[in-house]
Amino acid sequence: MQLAKYSASGNDFVIFHSFVKRDRSETARRLCDRFGGIGADGLIVLLPHEEYDFEWEFYNADGSVAQMCGNGSRAAAHYAFTYGLAPKKMRFLTLAGVIEAVVDGEMVESQLTEPKILKKGIHEEGLEWWLIDTGVPHLVAFVEDLKQFDKKIAKKLRDKYDANVNYAKITDLEKMGIRTFERGVEDETQACGTGMAAAFLRANEEGRVKERVLIYPKSGEELQLRIQKGLYFKGRVEKIFETFKEGIV
């Protein structure tokens, strides 16, 4: 089986395509293991679909299934175009719904599924959190300094609310920073697309940023988010390497 390792703004993924739908939880754990495998935040498997360009299976590094992953959607789109599975402008199916994406060189923009604000005014650890579903659930709080990110507190809230946890900082009307603790990885990651989208949505709802912002995750890479009859997310995608591995189907 031919595999590719991708990075989308610091989030890394192992990707391959197959004609067979099956439970690949154990495969995900093995491949995503950073000591005994290739190492990644998640596994993405592309499968043919009658109506859309393809559908995907997405697994977190611990083997759990995720409905959606923002950076993963951009990496999957780049892979699909690179390997001739889809045109530059494509539509594909995830458990969260249909994703539209456009590939332009190393830049990929995805239109995310319609977000849902699940709850406002959650008070925990001296901060006010919103719970927002941008394909997967995210807790979002605003802080003055991203150094306030606390992994122990993030883990506690992740377990209590079964959600990803985001500390975000608003720099000005057009810039934000963010740090995210991701469930399924069970650690802070270099970037989380749906987390960035959730933070942007809250900031925009509160009138603290414009309809278009630049946002910077822990990786330091610049990403663009905008609201224009939908929520759009754009950034750089890089294929790190490709390899072949036996025993993968």
C-alpha positions as CSV (number, residue, x, y, z in Angstrom):
1,M,0.0,0.0,0.0
2,Q,1.3,3.5,-0.9
3,L,1.0,6.0,1.9
4,A,1.6,9.7,2.1
5,K,2.5,11.8,5.1
6,Y,1.0,15.3,5.0
7,S,1.2,18.5,7.1
8,A,-1.5,21.1,7.1
9,S,-0.4,24.1,9.2
10,G,1.3,21.8,11.7
11,N,-1.4,19.2,11.9
12,D,0.0,16.0,10.4
13,F,-1.7,13.1,8.8
14,V,-1.1,9.7,7.2
15,I,-3.3,9.4,4.0
16,F,-4.0,6.6,1.6
17,H,-6.9,5.6,-0.7
18,S,-8.7,2.3,-0.9
19,F,-11.8,0.6,-2.5
20,V,-12.6,-1.2,0.8
21,K,-14.6,0.2,3.7
22,R,-13.6,-1.3,7.0
23,D,-12.8,-0.5,10.6
24,R,-9.2,0.8,10.5
25,S,-9.0,1.8,14.2
26,E,-6.0,-0.5,14.9
27,T,-4.3,0.6,11.7
28,A,-4.7,4.2,12.7
29,R,-3.1,3.5,16.1
30,R,-0.2,1.7,14.5
31,L,0.5,4.2,11.8
32,C,0.0,7.3,13.9
33,D,2.3,6.1,16.7
34,R,5.3,8.5,16.8
35,F,7.7,5.8,18.1
36,G,6.6,2.6,16.4
37,G,4.9,3.9,13.3
38,I,5.0,6.8,10.9
39,G,3.7,9.3,13.4
40,A,0.7,11.6,12.9
41,D,-2.3,13.3,14.5
42,G,-4.7,11.3,12.4
43,L,-5.3,8.8,9.6
44,I,-7.3,9.7,6.5
45,V,-8.6,7.0,4.1
46,L,-10.2,8.1,0.8
47,L,-12.9,5.9,-0.7
48,P,-14.9,6.2,-3.9
49,H,-18.4,7.6,-3.8
50,E,-21.2,7.6,-6.4
51,E,-22.3,11.2,-5.9
52,Y,-19.2,13.0,-4.6
53,D,-15.6,13.0,-5.7
54,F,-14.9,10.7,-2.7
55,E,-15.7,10.1,0.9
56,W,-13.4,9.7,3.8
57,E,-12.7,7.7,6.9
58,F,-11.0,9.8,9.6
59,Y,-9.3,8.4,12.6
60,N,-7.6,10.2,15.5
61,A,-4.2,9.0,16.6
62,D,-5.8,6.9,19.3
63,G,-8.0,5.0,16.8
64,S,-11.2,6.8,17.6
65,V,-13.4,8.1,14.7
66,A,-13.8,11.8,14.2
67,Q,-16.7,13.3,12.3
68,M,-14.6,16.2,11.0
69,C,-11.2,17.7,10.9
70,G,-10.6,21.1,9.3
71,N,-6.9,20.8,8.5
72,G,-7.5,17.2,7.6
73,S,-10.0,18.3,5.0
74,R,-7.4,20.5,3.4
75,A,-4.8,17.7,3.4
76,A,-7.3,15.2,2.0
77,A,-8.2,17.6,-0.8
78,H,-4.6,18.2,-1.8
79,Y,-3.9,14.4,-1.7
80,A,-7.0,13.7,-3.9
81,F,-6.0,16.3,-6.5
82,T,-2.3,15.2,-6.5
83,Y,-3.2,11.6,-7.0
84,G,-5.8,12.2,-9.6
85,L,-8.8,11.3,-7.5
86,A,-10.6,14.6,-7.8
87,P,-10.4,17.9,-9.8
88,K,-9.1,21.2,-8.2
89,K,-12.6,22.1,-7.1
90,M,-14.1,19.2,-5.3
91,R,-16.9,18.0,-3.0
92,F,-16.4,15.1,-0.6
93,L,-18.4,13.4,2.2
94,T,-17.5,13.3,5.8
95,L,-19.5,12.1,8.8
96,A,-20.2,15.8,9.6
97,G,-21.6,16.4,6.0
98,V,-20.3,17.5,2.6
99,I,-17.1,19.5,2.4
100,E,-16.2,21.7,-0.6
101,A,-12.6,22.4,-1.3
102,V,-10.4,24.2,-3.8
103,V,-6.7,23.4,-4.4
104,D,-4.5,26.2,-5.7
105,G,-0.9,25.0,-5.6
106,E,0.1,24.5,-2.0
107,M,-2.8,26.6,-0.8
108,V,-6.1,24.8,-0.1
109,E,-9.4,26.4,1.0
110,S,-12.3,24.3,2.5
111,Q,-15.8,25.3,3.1
112,L,-16.7,23.8,6.5
113,T,-20.0,22.4,7.5
114,E,-22.5,24.7,9.1
115,P,-21.4,25.5,12.7
116,K,-23.7,25.3,15.7
117,I,-23.4,27.2,18.9
118,L,-24.3,24.7,21.5
119,K,-24.0,26.7,24.7
120,K,-22.8,30.1,25.9
121,G,-21.7,31.3,29.3
122,I,-19.9,28.2,30.7
123,H,-17.8,29.4,33.6
124,E,-14.8,27.2,34.4
125,E,-11.3,27.9,35.8
126,G,-11.9,31.7,35.9
127,L,-12.8,31.9,32.2
128,E,-16.0,32.1,30.2
129,W,-16.3,29.4,27.6
130,W,-18.6,28.8,24.6
131,L,-19.3,25.3,23.4
132,I,-19.4,25.3,19.6
133,D,-19.8,22.5,17.0
134,T,-17.8,23.1,13.8
135,G,-18.0,19.5,12.8
136,V,-16.7,18.4,16.2
137,P,-17.4,20.1,19.6
138,H,-15.0,22.8,20.8
139,L,-14.8,24.8,24.0
140,V,-13.5,28.3,23.4
141,A,-12.3,30.9,25.8
142,F,-10.5,34.2,25.2
143,V,-7.3,35.1,27.1
144,E,-5.0,38.0,27.3
145,D,-1.9,35.9,26.8
146,L,-1.7,32.4,25.1
147,K,0.8,31.4,27.8
148,Q,-2.3,31.0,30.0
149,F,-2.9,27.7,28.2
150,D,-2.8,25.0,30.8
151,K,-2.6,21.4,29.6
152,K,-3.9,20.0,32.9
153,I,-7.0,22.2,32.9
154,A,-7.5,21.6,29.2
155,K,-7.5,17.8,29.8
156,K,-9.9,18.2,32.7
157,L,-12.4,20.2,30.6
158,R,-11.9,17.8,27.6
159,D,-13.0,14.9,29.8
160,K,-15.9,16.9,31.5
161,Y,-17.4,18.2,28.2
162,D,-16.1,15.5,25.8
163,A,-14.8,18.4,23.6
164,N,-11.6,19.9,22.2
165,V,-10.4,22.8,24.3
166,N,-9.2,26.1,22.8
167,Y,-7.5,29.2,24.4
168,A,-7.7,32.1,21.9
169,K,-6.3,35.6,21.9
170,I,-7.8,38.5,19.8
171,T,-4.9,40.7,18.6
172,D,-7.1,43.1,16.7
173,L,-10.1,43.2,14.4
174,E,-8.3,41.1,11.8
175,K,-5.9,38.9,13.7
176,M,-6.1,36.1,16.3
177,G,-3.9,33.5,18.0
178,I,-4.9,30.1,19.4
179,R,-3.7,27.0,21.2
180,T,-5.8,23.8,21.2
181,F,-5.9,20.6,23.2
182,E,-7.4,17.9,20.9
183,R,-9.4,14.9,22.0
184,G,-8.3,11.7,20.2
185,V,-4.7,13.0,20.3
186,E,-5.1,13.8,24.0
187,D,-2.5,16.5,23.9
188,E,-1.9,20.0,22.5
189,T,-1.5,19.9,18.7
190,Q,0.4,22.3,16.5
191,A,-2.9,23.4,14.8
192,C,-6.6,22.5,14.8
193,G,-8.7,23.8,11.9
194,T,-12.2,23.2,13.5
195,G,-10.8,24.8,16.7
196,M,-9.7,27.9,14.8
197,A,-13.1,28.1,13.1
198,A,-14.9,27.8,16.5
199,A,-12.8,30.6,18.0
200,F,-13.3,32.8,15.0
201,L,-17.0,32.2,15.0
202,R,-17.3,33.2,18.7
203,A,-15.2,36.3,18.2
204,N,-17.3,37.3,15.1
205,E,-20.6,36.7,17.0
206,E,-19.4,39.0,19.8
207,G,-18.4,41.7,17.2
208,R,-14.7,41.5,18.2
209,V,-13.4,40.7,14.8
210,K,-14.4,41.3,11.2
211,E,-15.8,38.7,8.7
212,R,-12.2,37.9,7.6
213,V,-9.3,37.2,9.9
214,L,-5.7,35.9,9.9
215,I,-5.2,33.3,12.6
216,Y,-2.0,31.8,14.0
217,P,-2.0,28.4,15.8
218,K,0.9,27.0,17.9
219,S,2.8,26.1,14.7
220,G,3.1,29.8,13.8
221,E,1.7,29.3,10.3
222,E,-0.8,31.9,9.0
223,L,-4.3,30.7,8.1
224,Q,-7.3,32.6,6.7
225,L,-10.8,32.3,7.9
226,R,-13.8,34.1,6.5
227,I,-17.6,34.2,6.7
228,Q,-19.3,34.6,3.3
229,K,-22.5,32.6,3.0
230,G,-20.6,29.9,4.8
231,L,-17.5,29.4,6.8
232,Y,-14.2,29.1,4.8
233,F,-10.8,28.1,6.0
234,K,-7.6,28.5,3.9
235,G,-3.9,27.7,4.4
236,R,-0.8,25.9,3.2
237,V,-0.6,22.2,2.8
238,E,2.6,20.2,2.3
239,K,3.2,16.6,1.3
240,I,6.1,15.6,3.5
241,F,6.9,12.2,1.9
242,E,5.3,9.1,0.4
243,T,6.2,5.5,1.2
244,F,5.1,1.9,0.8
245,K,4.0,-0.3,3.7
246,E,2.9,-4.0,3.7
247,G,-0.1,-5.3,5.5
248,I,-2.3,-2.2,5.0
249,V,-5.6,-2.5,3.2
